[in-house]
Amino acid sequence: MSPNSPDTHPTAASVPQATPSPLALPTDRELVLRVMPMPADANGNGDIFGGWIMAQVDLAGAVLPMRISRGRVATVAVNQFIFKQAVSVGDLLSFYAHVTRVGNTSVSVHVDVFAERNPANPQIVKVTDADLTYVAIDREGKPRPVPKP
């Protein structure tokens, strides 16, 4: 074989690939929930139900609005919800939130969800992000003003 024959060209497997920089958990947002899904939370394919993840995001998203409004809140809108990667049994999920808007009766938040996988060779991946809006409510469930700082 000559050095110029097609059989001597490097294959994709032999070409060094840049390794992506490892993802780290955020430090600029507040950790509002950490949970590990269990087998009962999985669908027939072994992935965690999207609805289960949505419920956890709703709980996590309500933490900051409850603090800001100093009382009860209700979810009024899920403005955006993106499943970026599947979640598996045994993934440790961390939910980070930050407030994006405070209105007269409502508080909007952005929630990022990260999975810590494979404890023997740890890997962190972003699995979900969402934007939600909560409304402050009184004892009768009617909207009430969010206290000003």
Secondary structure as a PSIPRED ss2 file (coil, helix, strand):
# PSIPRED VFORMAT (PSIPRED V4.0)

   1 M C   1.000  0.000  0.000
   2 S C   1.000  0.000  0.000
   3 P C   1.000  0.000  0.000
   4 N C   1.000  0.000  0.000
   5 S C   1.000  0.000  0.000
   6 P H   0.000  1.000  0.000
   7 D H   0.000  1.000  0.000
   8 T H   0.000  1.000  0.000
   9 H C   1.000  0.000  0.000
  10 P C   1.000  0.000  0.000
  11 T C   1.000  0.000  0.000
  12 A C   1.000  0.000  0.000
  13 A C   1.000  0.000  0.000
  14 S C   1.000  0.000  0.000
  15 V C   1.000  0.000  0.000
  16 P C   1.000  0.000  0.000
  17 Q C   1.000  0.000  0.000
  18 A C   1.000  0.000  0.000
  19 T C   1.000  0.000  0.000
  20 P C   1.000  0.000  0.000
  21 S C   1.000  0.000  0.000
  22 P C   1.000  0.000  0.000
  23 L C   1.000  0.000  0.000
  24 A C   1.000  0.000  0.000
  25 L C   1.000  0.000  0.000
  26 P C   1.000  0.000  0.000
  27 T C   1.000  0.000  0.000
  28 D C   1.000  0.000  0.000
  29 R C   1.000  0.000  0.000
  30 E E   0.000  0.000  1.000
  31 L E   0.000  0.000  1.000
  32 V E   0.000  0.000  1.000
  33 L E   0.000  0.000  1.000
  34 R E   0.000  0.000  1.000
  35 V E   0.000  0.000  1.000
  36 M C   1.000  0.000  0.000
  37 P C   1.000  0.000  0.000
  38 M C   1.000  0.000  0.000
  39 P H   0.000  1.000  0.000
  40 A H   0.000  1.000  0.000
  41 D H   0.000  1.000  0.000
  42 A E   0.000  0.000  1.000
  43 N C   1.000  0.000  0.000
  44 G C   1.000  0.000  0.000
  45 N C   1.000  0.000  0.000
  46 G C   1.000  0.000  0.000
  47 D E   0.000  0.000  1.000
  48 I E   0.000  0.000  1.000
  49 F C   1.000  0.000  0.000
  50 G H   0.000  1.000  0.000
  51 G H   0.000  1.000  0.000
  52 W H   0.000  1.000  0.000
  53 I H   0.000  1.000  0.000
  54 M H   0.000  1.000  0.000
  55 A H   0.000  1.000  0.000
  56 Q H   0.000  1.000  0.000
  57 V H   0.000  1.000  0.000
  58 D H   0.000  1.000  0.000
  59 L H   0.000  1.000  0.000
  60 A H   0.000  1.000  0.000
  61 G H   0.000  1.000  0.000
  62 A H   0.000  1.000  0.000
  63 V H   0.000  1.000  0.000
  64 L H   0.000  1.000  0.000
  65 P H   0.000  1.000  0.000
  66 M H   0.000  1.000  0.000
  67 R H   0.000  1.000  0.000
  68 I H   0.000  1.000  0.000
  69 S H   0.000  1.000  0.000
  70 R C   1.000  0.000  0.000
  71 G C   1.000  0.000  0.000
  72 R C   1.000  0.000  0.000
  73 V E   0.000  0.000  1.000
  74 A E   0.000  0.000  1.000
  75 T E   0.000  0.000  1.000
  76 V E   0.000  0.000  1.000
  77 A E   0.000  0.000  1.000
  78 V E   0.000  0.000  1.000
  79 N E   0.000  0.000  1.000
  80 Q E   0.000  0.000  1.000
  81 F E   0.000  0.000  1.000
  82 I E   0.000  0.000  1.000
  83 F E   0.000  0.000  1.000
  84 K C   1.000  0.000  0.000
  85 Q C   1.000  0.000  0.000
  86 A C   1.000  0.000  0.000
  87 V C   1.000  0.000  0.000
  88 S E   0.000  0.000  1.000
  89 V C   1.000  0.000  0.000
  90 G C   1.000  0.000  0.000
  91 D C   1.000  0.000  0.000
  92 L E   0.000  0.000  1.000
  93 L E   0.000  0.000  1.000
  94 S E   0.000  0.000  1.000
  95 F E   0.000  0.000  1.000
  96 Y E   0.000  0.000  1.000
  97 A E   0.000  0.000  1.000
  98 H E   0.000  0.000  1.000
  99 V E   0.000  0.000  1.000
 100 T E   0.000  0.000  1.000
 101 R E   0.000  0.000  1.000
 102 V E   0.000  0.000  1.000
 103 G C   1.000  0.000  0.000
 104 N C   1.000  0.000  0.000
 105 T C   1.000  0.000  0.000
 106 S E   0.000  0.000  1.000
 107 V E   0.000  0.000  1.000
 108 S E   0.000  0.000  1.000
 109 V E   0.000  0.000  1.000
 110 H E   0.000  0.000  1.000
 111 V E   0.000  0.000  1.000
 112 D E   0.000  0.000  1.000
 113 V E   0.000  0.000  1.000
 114 F E   0.000  0.000  1.000
 115 A E   0.000  0.000  1.000
 116 E E   0.000  0.000  1.000
 117 R E   0.000  0.000  1.000
 118 N C   1.000  0.000  0.000
 119 P C   1.000  0.000  0.000
 120 A C   1.000  0.000  0.000
 121 N C   1.000  0.000  0.000
 122 P C   1.000  0.000  0.000
 123 Q E   0.000  0.000  1.000
 124 I E   0.000  0.000  1.000
 125 V E   0.000  0.000  1.000
 126 K E   0.000  0.000  1.000
 127 V E   0.000  0.000  1.000
 128 T E   0.000  0.000  1.000
 129 D E   0.000  0.000  1.000
 130 A E   0.000  0.000  1.000
 131 D E   0.000  0.000  1.000
 132 L E   0.000  0.000  1.000
 133 T E   0.000  0.000  1.000
 134 Y E   0.000  0.000  1.000
 135 V E   0.000  0.000  1.000
 136 A E   0.000  0.000  1.000
 137 I E   0.000  0.000  1.000
 138 D C   1.000  0.000  0.000
 139 R C   1.000  0.000  0.000
 140 E C   1.000  0.000  0.000
 141 G C   1.000  0.000  0.000
 142 K C   1.000  0.000  0.000
 143 P E   0.000  0.000  1.000
 144 R C   1.000  0.000  0.000
 145 P C   1.000  0.000  0.000
 146 V C   1.000  0.000  0.000
 147 P C   1.000  0.000  0.000
 148 K C   1.000  0.000  0.000
 149 P C   1.000  0.000  0.000
